[in-house]
Amino acid sequence: MENTEKNLMLPTEEWAKAKYDELNQTLFDGELGDCSFGLFSSGKGSEGHTFGYFKMLGRVFVNRYSRRMYLQNNYVTVYVNRNNFVNLCEPRIEFNSHYRGTEDALTHTLLHEMCHYYTYMYGVAPKQGHGPEFREIASYVSSKSKGRFDIARFISHEAISGYQLDDDMVQKRETRKANKKSSALAILAFKENKAELSIISTNNKSLYDTIINTNISRASEPNLARGKTTAIITSNDIDFIEYLFSHRYGKVLRTYRFWTLNNPTVLNDLLNLPHEVVWQSPQFNVNQYKMNENKKIAKIIEEEINSYFQSKKMPKDSIEITPDMNLSEYSPLELN
């Protein structure tokens, strides 16, 4: 059905509560407890990347080893279980107020968040936001709905087509994307059989130095074989960056992220655009260059950066689950 203003809606608390109770009985066998509902308009994902999320308003802790959730009160530890989950954790599902959607699309989002609810309600936090616990209940719900609802990590294209982002946020997203492009720096490290791309913010000098220096320091190590670096180029040229964004290499991160370029046409096009050779070995010859999927050097960089951050702050035995955590995207165990 074509989206029109007539069939698009913002989910009200009354609609969400009634639909939640219906789905709980028909697809979850009535196992879920009470839940509050609302809308969010700020924070991560509010600019159009998230349709909804599950969170807990109660401040509880999770042990990073046993994954047991508990409340510490006057030196008394109360462990979360099925019976006290609602009172201690205060579960809540919120929808993005910048989106209007068809009732079917909103129902898909609600069901997805209800699956996240299920992964916490017995008092043991999942290892991953969309790990085996989520996949198991999602598969059960999808099966019980007899194929009507396909619950997966990412919302289906059919459900996405049932949403419409408001005009103000569309403009804000375009402005944000333009700002990302203007501050982006591409780092392209050539290996003996592949090329690895990073796009970082130009003001992240420490990350730039880490990527460059790690590649150079590993270039002469004999045990890396095909993972040796042969050359490094960088570019903040607008055409270079625009080309990458147009080919879905558009994410600028504060932390390390790389892509392996496995398309010779893309690589040749990039080399024809303005760039700077930061470092190269005497043996480097781009005309004889061949690529494969070896990611060893990228893994080394990622491990070294992770090690650096871990050395700054040693993990504690327990993690506090705070109301600002989007438990639909990551488990607290993944973030700490």
C-alpha positions as a Markdown table, in Angstrom:
| # | Residue | x | y | z |
|---|---|---|---|---|
| 1 | Met | 0.0 | 0.0 | 0.0 |
| 2 | Glu | 1.3 | 3.4 | -0.9 |
| 3 | Asn | 2.2 | 5.7 | 2.0 |
| 4 | Thr | -0.1 | 8.7 | 2.4 |
| 5 | Glu | -0.7 | 11.1 | 5.2 |
| 6 | Lys | -3.9 | 9.3 | 5.9 |
| 7 | Asn | -2.5 | 5.9 | 6.7 |
| 8 | Leu | 0.7 | 7.1 | 8.5 |
| 9 | Met | 0.6 | 7.5 | 12.3 |
| 10 | Leu | 2.6 | 8.3 | 15.3 |
| 11 | Pro | 2.2 | 5.5 | 17.9 |
| 12 | Thr | 0.4 | 6.7 | 21.0 |
| 13 | Glu | 0.9 | 5.1 | 24.4 |
| 14 | Glu | -2.7 | 3.8 | 24.2 |
| 15 | Trp | -2.1 | 2.1 | 20.8 |
| 16 | Ala | 1.3 | 0.7 | 21.9 |
| 17 | Lys | -0.2 | -0.7 | 25.2 |
| 18 | Ala | -3.1 | -2.4 | 23.4 |
| 19 | Lys | -1.0 | -3.8 | 20.6 |
| 20 | Tyr | 1.6 | -5.0 | 23.1 |
| 21 | Asp | -1.0 | -6.9 | 25.2 |
| 22 | Glu | -2.4 | -8.5 | 22.0 |
| 23 | Leu | 1.0 | -9.6 | 20.7 |
| 24 | Asn | 2.1 | -10.8 | 24.1 |
| 25 | Gln | -0.8 | -13.2 | 24.3 |
| 26 | Thr | -0.7 | -14.4 | 20.7 |
| 27 | Leu | 3.0 | -14.6 | 20.0 |
| 28 | Phe | 4.8 | -14.7 | 23.4 |
| 29 | Asp | 2.3 | -17.0 | 25.3 |
| 30 | Gly | 1.7 | -14.1 | 27.7 |
| 31 | Glu | 5.2 | -14.4 | 29.2 |
| 32 | Leu | 6.1 | -10.8 | 29.0 |
| 33 | Gly | 5.3 | -8.5 | 32.0 |
| 34 | Asp | 4.2 | -4.9 | 32.1 |
| 35 | Cys | 6.0 | -2.3 | 30.0 |
| 36 | Ser | 5.8 | 1.5 | 29.7 |
| 37 | Phe | 5.8 | 3.2 | 26.3 |
| 38 | Gly | 6.8 | 6.6 | 24.8 |
| 39 | Leu | 8.5 | 8.6 | 22.1 |
| 40 | Phe | 12.1 | 9.8 | 21.8 |
| 41 | Ser | 13.2 | 12.8 | 19.8 |
| 42 | Ser | 16.9 | 13.2 | 20.7 |
| 43 | Gly | 20.0 | 11.0 | 21.2 |
| 44 | Lys | 21.7 | 8.4 | 19.1 |
| 45 | Gly | 19.5 | 7.2 | 16.2 |
| 46 | Ser | 17.0 | 10.0 | 16.6 |
| 47 | Glu | 18.1 | 11.6 | 13.3 |
| 48 | Gly | 16.5 | 8.7 | 11.3 |
| 49 | His | 18.7 | 5.7 | 11.9 |
| 50 | Thr | 16.5 | 4.0 | 14.6 |
| 51 | Phe | 12.7 | 3.3 | 14.5 |
| 52 | Gly | 12.5 | 2.3 | 18.2 |
| 53 | Tyr | 14.4 | 0.9 | 21.1 |
| 54 | Phe | 14.1 | -1.1 | 24.4 |
| 55 | Lys | 15.6 | 0.3 | 27.6 |
| 56 | Met | 15.3 | -0.1 | 31.3 |
| 57 | Leu | 14.6 | 2.9 | 33.6 |
| 58 | Gly | 15.6 | 1.0 | 36.8 |
| 59 | Arg | 19.3 | 1.3 | 37.6 |
| 60 | Val | 20.5 | -2.3 | 38.0 |
| 61 | Phe | 23.9 | -4.0 | 37.5 |
| 62 | Val | 25.1 | -7.0 | 35.5 |
| 63 | Asn | 28.0 | -9.1 | 36.4 |
| 64 | Arg | 30.3 | -9.3 | 33.4 |
| 65 | Tyr | 31.2 | -13.0 | 34.1 |
| 66 | Ser | 28.0 | -14.6 | 35.2 |
| 67 | Arg | 25.8 | -12.1 | 33.3 |
| 68 | Arg | 23.4 | -12.1 | 36.3 |
| 69 | Met | 21.5 | -8.8 | 36.8 |
| 70 | Tyr | 21.1 | -7.5 | 40.4 |
| 71 | Leu | 20.2 | -4.5 | 42.5 |
| 72 | Gln | 22.5 | -3.4 | 45.4 |
| 73 | Asn | 20.5 | -1.8 | 48.2 |
| 74 | Asn | 21.9 | -1.1 | 51.7 |
| 75 | Tyr | 24.5 | -3.8 | 51.3 |
| 76 | Val | 21.8 | -6.3 | 50.3 |
| 77 | Thr | 22.0 | -7.9 | 46.9 |
| 78 | Val | 18.7 | -8.6 | 45.2 |
| 79 | Tyr | 19.0 | -10.7 | 42.0 |
| 80 | Val | 16.7 | -10.0 | 39.1 |
| 81 | Asn | 14.3 | -12.8 | 38.2 |
| 82 | Arg | 11.1 | -13.3 | 36.2 |
| 83 | Asn | 8.9 | -12.2 | 39.2 |
| 84 | Asn | 10.7 | -9.0 | 40.1 |
| 85 | Phe | 11.9 | -7.9 | 36.7 |
| 86 | Val | 9.3 | -5.3 | 36.1 |
| 87 | Asn | 9.6 | -3.6 | 39.5 |
| 88 | Leu | 13.4 | -3.6 | 39.5 |
| 89 | Cys | 14.2 | -2.9 | 35.9 |
| 90 | Glu | 11.2 | -0.8 | 34.8 |
| 91 | Pro | 11.2 | -1.9 | 31.1 |
| 92 | Arg | 10.2 | 0.6 | 28.5 |
| 93 | Ile | 9.8 | 0.7 | 24.7 |
| 94 | Glu | 10.1 | 4.0 | 22.8 |
| 95 | Phe | 9.4 | 4.9 | 19.2 |
| 96 | Asn | 11.3 | 7.6 | 17.2 |
| 97 | Ser | 9.0 | 10.6 | 17.1 |
| 98 | His | 10.6 | 11.8 | 13.8 |
| 99 | Tyr | 9.0 | 8.9 | 12.0 |
| 100 | Arg | 5.4 | 8.3 | 11.0 |
| 101 | Gly | 4.6 | 4.8 | 10.0 |
| 102 | Thr | 1.8 | 2.4 | 8.9 |
| 103 | Glu | 0.4 | 0.3 | 11.6 |
| 104 | Asp | 2.0 | -2.8 | 10.2 |
| 105 | Ala | 5.5 | -1.1 | 10.2 |
| 106 | Leu | 5.0 | 0.1 | 13.7 |
| 107 | Thr | 3.9 | -3.4 | 14.8 |
| 108 | His | 7.1 | -4.9 | 13.3 |
| 109 | Thr | 9.2 | -2.4 | 15.4 |
| 110 | Leu | 7.2 | -3.1 | 18.5 |
| 111 | Leu | 7.6 | -6.9 | 18.1 |
| 112 | His | 11.4 | -6.5 | 17.6 |
| 113 | Glu | 11.7 | -4.5 | 20.8 |
| 114 | Met | 9.5 | -7.1 | 22.6 |
| 115 | Cys | 12.1 | -9.7 | 21.6 |
| 116 | His | 14.8 | -7.6 | 23.3 |
| 117 | Tyr | 12.6 | -7.4 | 26.4 |
| 118 | Tyr | 12.4 | -11.2 | 26.5 |
| 119 | Thr | 16.2 | -11.6 | 26.4 |
| 120 | Tyr | 16.5 | -9.7 | 29.8 |
| 121 | Met | 13.4 | -10.6 | 31.7 |
| 122 | Tyr | 14.8 | -13.8 | 33.4 |
| 123 | Gly | 17.6 | -11.8 | 35.0 |
| 124 | Val | 20.5 | -12.8 | 32.7 |
| 125 | Ala | 21.8 | -10.2 | 30.3 |
| 126 | Pro | 22.5 | -11.4 | 26.7 |
| 127 | Lys | 26.1 | -11.5 | 25.5 |
| 128 | Gln | 25.2 | -9.5 | 22.5 |
| 129 | Gly | 22.2 | -7.3 | 21.6 |
| 130 | His | 21.4 | -9.5 | 18.6 |
| 131 | Gly | 23.1 | -12.6 | 19.8 |
| 132 | Pro | 21.8 | -16.2 | 20.2 |
| 133 | Glu | 19.2 | -15.3 | 22.8 |
| 134 | Phe | 17.6 | -12.7 | 20.5 |
| 135 | Arg | 17.8 | -14.9 | 17.5 |
| 136 | Glu | 16.1 | -17.8 | 19.3 |
| 137 | Ile | 13.1 | -15.8 | 20.5 |
| 138 | Ala | 12.9 | -13.9 | 17.2 |
| 139 | Ser | 12.8 | -17.2 | 15.3 |
| 140 | Tyr | 10.1 | -18.5 | 17.6 |
| 141 | Val | 7.9 | -15.4 | 17.2 |
| 142 | Ser | 8.4 | -15.4 | 13.4 |
| 143 | Ser | 7.4 | -19.0 | 13.3 |
| 144 | Lys | 4.4 | -18.6 | 15.6 |
| 145 | Ser | 3.1 | -15.7 | 13.4 |
| 146 | Lys | 3.2 | -18.2 | 10.5 |
| 147 | Gly | 5.4 | -15.9 | 8.4 |
| 148 | Arg | 3.5 | -12.7 | 8.9 |
| 149 | Phe | 6.3 | -11.1 | 10.9 |
| 150 | Asp | 9.9 | -11.7 | 10.0 |
| 151 | Ile | 11.9 | -10.6 | 13.1 |
| 152 | Ala | 15.6 | -10.1 | 12.3 |
| 153 | Arg | 18.5 | -8.0 | 13.5 |
| 154 | Phe | 17.7 | -5.4 | 10.7 |
| 155 | Ile | 14.2 | -4.4 | 9.8 |
| 156 | Ser | 13.0 | -5.7 | 6.5 |
| 157 | His | 12.8 | -3.5 | 3.4 |
| 158 | Glu | 9.0 | -4.0 | 3.4 |
| 159 | Ala | 8.7 | -2.6 | 6.9 |
| 160 | Ile | 11.1 | 0.2 | 6.2 |
| 161 | Ser | 8.9 | 1.3 | 3.2 |
| 162 | Gly | 6.1 | 1.7 | 5.7 |
| 163 | Tyr | 7.9 | 4.6 | 7.5 |
| 164 | Gln | 8.3 | 8.3 | 6.5 |
| 165 | Leu | 10.8 | 10.6 | 8.1 |
| 166 | Asp | 9.7 | 14.2 | 8.7 |
| 167 | Asp | 11.0 | 16.9 | 6.4 |
| 168 | Asp | 13.0 | 18.8 | 9.1 |
| 169 | Met | 14.9 | 15.6 | 10.0 |
| 170 | Val | 15.5 | 14.8 | 6.3 |
| 171 | Gln | 17.2 | 18.2 | 5.9 |
| 172 | Lys | 19.2 | 17.7 | 9.1 |
| 173 | Arg | 20.5 | 14.4 | 7.9 |
| 174 | Glu | 21.6 | 15.9 | 4.6 |
| 175 | Thr | 23.4 | 18.7 | 6.5 |
| 176 | Arg | 25.0 | 16.2 | 8.8 |
| 177 | Lys | 26.2 | 14.1 | 5.8 |
| 178 | Ala | 27.6 | 17.2 | 4.1 |
| 179 | Asn | 29.5 | 18.1 | 7.3 |
| 180 | Lys | 30.9 | 14.5 | 7.5 |
| 181 | Lys | 32.1 | 14.8 | 3.9 |
| 182 | Ser | 33.8 | 18.1 | 4.5 |
| 183 | Ser | 35.7 | 16.8 | 7.6 |
| 184 | Ala | 36.6 | 13.4 | 6.2 |
| 185 | Leu | 40.1 | 12.1 | 5.5 |
| 186 | Ala | 40.5 | 8.8 | 3.6 |
| 187 | Ile | 43.5 | 6.6 | 4.4 |
| 188 | Leu | 44.2 | 3.9 | 1.8 |
| 189 | Ala | 46.8 | 1.3 | 2.8 |
| 190 | Phe | 48.1 | -1.0 | 0.0 |
| 191 | Lys | 49.1 | -4.6 | 0.9 |
| 192 | Glu | 50.9 | -7.0 | -1.4 |
| 193 | Asn | 47.5 | -8.5 | -2.3 |
| 194 | Lys | 44.8 | -6.1 | -1.1 |
| 195 | Ala | 43.9 | -2.5 | -0.3 |
| 196 | Glu | 42.4 | -1.4 | 3.0 |
| 197 | Leu | 40.4 | 1.8 | 3.4 |
| 198 | Ser | 39.7 | 3.9 | 6.5 |
| 199 | Ile | 37.7 | 7.1 | 6.6 |
| 200 | Ile | 38.2 | 9.2 | 9.8 |
| 201 | Ser | 37.5 | 12.7 | 10.9 |
| 202 | Thr | 40.3 | 15.1 | 10.0 |
| 203 | Asn | 40.6 | 16.3 | 13.6 |
| 204 | Asn | 41.3 | 12.8 | 14.9 |
| 205 | Lys | 45.1 | 13.1 | 14.7 |
| 206 | Ser | 45.9 | 10.4 | 17.2 |
| 207 | Leu | 43.8 | 7.8 | 15.2 |
| 208 | Tyr | 45.5 | 9.0 | 12.0 |
| 209 | Asp | 49.0 | 8.5 | 13.5 |
| 210 | Thr | 48.1 | 5.1 | 14.9 |
| 211 | Ile | 46.9 | 3.8 | 11.5 |
| 212 | Ile | 49.8 | 5.2 | 9.6 |
| 213 | Asn | 52.5 | 4.2 | 12.1 |
| 214 | Thr | 51.2 | 0.7 | 12.6 |
| 215 | Asn | 51.1 | 0.0 | 8.9 |
| 216 | Ile | 54.6 | 1.3 | 8.4 |
| 217 | Ser | 56.1 | -0.5 | 11.4 |
| 218 | Arg | 54.6 | -3.8 | 10.2 |
| 219 | Ala | 55.7 | -3.3 | 6.6 |
| 220 | Ser | 59.0 | -5.1 | 7.0 |
| 221 | Glu | 57.9 | -8.0 | 9.2 |
| 222 | Pro | 58.6 | -11.3 | 7.4 |
| 223 | Asn | 55.9 | -13.3 | 9.1 |
| 224 | Leu | 53.0 | -11.1 | 7.7 |
| 225 | Ala | 53.4 | -12.5 | 4.2 |
| 226 | Arg | 50.6 | -10.9 | 2.1 |
| 227 | Gly | 49.6 | -8.6 | 4.9 |
| 228 | Lys | 52.7 | -6.4 | 4.5 |
| 229 | Thr | 52.0 | -2.7 | 3.7 |
| 230 | Thr | 53.6 | -1.5 | 0.5 |
| 231 | Ala | 52.2 | 2.0 | 0.3 |
| 232 | Ile | 49.9 | 4.5 | 2.0 |
| 233 | Ile | 48.0 | 7.3 | 0.4 |
| 234 | Thr | 45.6 | 9.8 | 2.0 |
| 235 | Ser | 43.1 | 12.3 | 0.5 |
| 236 | Asn | 40.6 | 14.8 | 1.7 |
| 237 | Asp | 39.8 | 15.9 | -1.9 |
| 238 | Ile | 36.1 | 16.5 | -2.3 |
| 239 | Asp | 35.8 | 14.3 | -5.4 |
| 240 | Phe | 37.8 | 11.5 | -3.7 |
| 241 | Ile | 35.5 | 11.6 | -0.6 |
| 242 | Glu | 32.3 | 12.0 | -2.7 |
| 243 | Tyr | 33.3 | 9.0 | -4.8 |
| 244 | Leu | 33.7 | 6.9 | -1.6 |
| 245 | Phe | 30.4 | 8.0 | -0.1 |
| 246 | Ser | 28.6 | 7.3 | -3.4 |
| 247 | His | 30.0 | 3.7 | -3.3 |
| 248 | Arg | 28.8 | 3.1 | 0.3 |
| 249 | Tyr | 32.1 | 3.8 | 2.0 |
| 250 | Gly | 30.5 | 6.7 | 3.8 |
| 251 | Lys | 30.9 | 6.1 | 7.5 |
| 252 | Val | 33.2 | 8.4 | 9.4 |
| 253 | Leu | 34.0 | 7.1 | 12.9 |
| 254 | Arg | 35.8 | 8.2 | 15.9 |
| 255 | Thr | 37.1 | 4.7 | 16.4 |
| 256 | Tyr | 38.8 | 2.4 | 14.0 |
| 257 | Arg | 36.8 | 0.9 | 11.1 |
| 258 | Phe | 38.2 | -0.4 | 7.8 |
| 259 | Trp | 36.9 | -1.7 | 4.5 |
| 260 | Thr | 38.7 | -4.1 | 2.2 |
| 261 | Leu | 38.5 | -2.8 | -1.4 |
| 262 | Asn | 38.0 | -5.8 | -3.6 |
| 263 | Asn | 36.8 | -4.0 | -6.7 |
| 264 | Pro | 39.7 | -3.1 | -9.1 |
| 265 | Thr | 37.6 | -0.5 | -10.9 |
| 266 | Val | 36.9 | 1.4 | -7.7 |
| 267 | Leu | 40.6 | 1.3 | -6.8 |
| 268 | Asn | 41.7 | 2.6 | -10.3 |
| 269 | Asp | 39.1 | 5.4 | -10.2 |
| 270 | Leu | 40.4 | 6.5 | -6.8 |
| 271 | Leu | 44.0 | 6.5 | -8.0 |
| 272 | Asn | 43.0 | 8.9 | -10.8 |
| 273 | Leu | 41.6 | 11.4 | -8.2 |
| 274 | Pro | 43.8 | 13.8 | -6.2 |
| 275 | His | 45.7 | 12.1 | -3.3 |
| 276 | Glu | 48.9 | 12.3 | -1.4 |
| 277 | Val | 51.4 | 9.4 | -1.1 |
| 278 | Val | 52.3 | 9.4 | 2.7 |
| 279 | Trp | 54.7 | 6.4 | 2.5 |
| 280 | Gln | 55.7 | 3.7 | 0.0 |
| 281 | Ser | 58.2 | 0.9 | -0.2 |
| 282 | Pro | 60.7 | 0.8 | -3.1 |
| 283 | Gln | 59.1 | -2.3 | -4.5 |
| 284 | Phe | 55.6 | -0.7 | -4.8 |
| 285 | Asn | 54.1 | -0.8 | -8.3 |
| 286 | Val | 50.4 | 0.0 | -8.5 |
| 287 | Asn | 50.2 | -1.4 | -12.1 |
| 288 | Gln | 51.1 | -4.9 | -10.8 |
| 289 | Tyr | 48.7 | -4.7 | -7.9 |
| 290 | Lys | 46.3 | -7.6 | -7.1 |
| 291 | Met | 43.8 | -7.8 | -4.3 |
| 292 | Asn | 42.4 | -10.5 | -2.0 |
| 293 | Glu | 40.5 | -10.7 | 1.3 |
| 294 | Asn | 43.4 | -11.1 | 3.8 |
| 295 | Lys | 42.6 | -8.8 | 6.8 |
| 296 | Lys | 45.5 | -9.6 | 9.1 |
| 297 | Ile | 47.1 | -6.1 | 9.3 |
| 298 | Ala | 43.7 | -4.5 | 9.9 |
| 299 | Lys | 43.1 | -6.9 | 12.7 |
| 300 | Ile | 46.5 | -6.0 | 14.2 |
| 301 | Ile | 45.6 | -2.3 | 14.1 |
| 302 | Glu | 42.2 | -3.0 | 15.7 |
| 303 | Glu | 43.7 | -5.1 | 18.5 |
| 304 | Glu | 46.3 | -2.4 | 19.2 |
| 305 | Ile | 43.7 | 0.3 | 19.5 |
| 306 | Asn | 41.4 | -1.8 | 21.6 |
| 307 | Ser | 44.4 | -2.6 | 23.9 |
| 308 | Tyr | 45.2 | 1.1 | 24.2 |
| 309 | Phe | 41.6 | 2.0 | 25.4 |
| 310 | Gln | 41.5 | -1.0 | 27.8 |
| 311 | Ser | 44.8 | 0.0 | 29.4 |
| 312 | Lys | 43.3 | 3.4 | 30.2 |
| 313 | Lys | 40.4 | 2.0 | 32.1 |
| 314 | Met | 40.5 | -1.5 | 33.5 |
| 315 | Pro | 37.0 | -3.2 | 33.4 |
| 316 | Lys | 35.2 | -3.8 | 36.7 |
| 317 | Asp | 33.4 | -7.0 | 37.7 |
| 318 | Ser | 30.0 | -5.4 | 37.2 |
| 319 | Ile | 28.4 | -2.9 | 34.7 |
| 320 | Glu | 25.6 | -0.5 | 35.6 |
| 321 | Ile | 22.7 | -0.6 | 33.2 |
| 322 | Thr | 21.6 | 3.0 | 33.0 |
| 323 | Pro | 18.3 | 4.5 | 31.5 |
| 324 | Asp | 20.2 | 6.1 | 28.6 |
| 325 | Met | 21.4 | 2.8 | 27.3 |
| 326 | Asn | 19.8 | 1.6 | 24.0 |
| 327 | Leu | 19.5 | -2.1 | 24.8 |
| 328 | Ser | 18.2 | -2.8 | 21.3 |
| 329 | Glu | 21.6 | -2.1 | 19.7 |
| 330 | Tyr | 24.1 | -3.5 | 22.1 |
| 331 | Ser | 24.2 | -5.5 | 25.3 |
| 332 | Pro | 26.0 | -3.7 | 28.1 |
| 333 | Leu | 28.5 | -6.5 | 28.0 |
| 334 | Glu | 29.5 | -5.4 | 24.5 |
| 335 | Leu | 30.0 | -1.8 | 25.5 |
| 336 | Asn | 32.2 | -2.3 | 28.5 |
